[in-house]
Amino acid sequence: MYPKTLVTLGDPIRKRRLDLGLYQTNVAATLGADVQTVLNWEKNRQSPHLAVLPRIIEFLGYIPPAYSKVGDSLVETINHYTTHGLSREKFTELISVNETTVAKWEVGNTVRQKK
């Protein structure tokens, strides 16, 4: 069944899988999980462990809203994703900013400069 609303992390995983015409076995292999685990995510029986989140983000092509703020600050959020296996390059691509901007954020410069 195609999810009508994307409430939990399992919903966008199922939506993406169905959009791509993939089986749960394909998604499991891509994410490094077993098929039962993917099924449990999609049925919202369990949530993915944070260690697999970077692979899920890469599979989805975006950071799911439920996981878009994992720290109390922007720096904590960036550090969380990059220390859990998501490269800075991929992180910046997913949030549509360049690496220089993220580097500035990491040192506390969060003010946007006028062009």
N, C-alpha and C positions, 0 to 999 in steps of 0.2 A: 504494500500500500504506500502510495506517495504521500509524504508528510504535507499537511495543509499549512501548518505554521512551524517555524523553526524555533522550538522552545529550548530543547536540551542539545548537547553536543551530538547525540546520536541522530538527531533529525537532519542536520546538514550533511552528515556522513552518508545517510541513506539517500538523501536527495541527490547528492553528487554521484553516488554509485549508480542510481537509476538513470540520471541524466546521461551518464557515460555508457550505459548498457552493460555494466559490469556485474559479476556475481560477487557474493560475499567472500568467496575464496580468493578472487582477484584482489579485493581490497585488503584482506588479511595479509596476503603476500606483500603487497605494496607497503603496508604499515608495520610489518614485522610482528603481527599478532596472529592468534589462531582464529579460525572461523567462528567458533563459539563465542569468543570475546567480541568480535565484530557484531554478531547477532545480538549479544547482550547490550552493546552500545546502542544499536539501532532500536531495540525494544525498550530502551531506557531502564534496563535492569541494573546497570552499573555504569559508572563514568570512567573514561580513559584515565590512566595514570599520567601525571604530568610529564614523565619521561618520554611518552609517545606523542605528546602534543606537537612538537615541531614537525613530525612526519604527517600528522593530521592537518596541520596548517598548510603544509606543502601540498597535500592531496586536495584540500579544499580550495587553495589559492587565496585564502584570506584568513585573518584571525577571527574566530567566531566571537560574537558579542559577549557571550558568557565568560570568555577568557581574555577579553581585550584589556581588562584592568586587573592585574594580579598583584600589584604592589601599591604602596601608598604614594609613590612618586613615579614620575616618568622614568627616572634612572633605574629604579628598582624593577620596573616592568621590562625595560630593555635588557637589563642584566639577567632577569629571569629567563627570557626567551633565548638569549645567546648562550647562557650557561647550560641550558637544557638541549643543546644540540642544533639550534637554528643559527646559521651563519649570519653575521651582520649584513652581508650582501643580500641574503634571502629575506631577512627581516625588513630591511629598507625597501626592498622590492614589494613586499606584501603590504606595507603601510604607505607606499607611494611617496617616499622622500629619498633624498640622496644620502650617501654615507657621511658626507661632511656635516649635514644637518644633525644626524644621529650622534656623531662625535661631539658636536657642540652641546647637544642635550645631555650627554653623559657627563660633561663637566659643569653642568648647571646653567648653561645659556639657553633659556627657553623663550627668549623674546624674539619675535620675528622681526627681521630687518626690513625696512622699506626698500623697494626696488628703485 
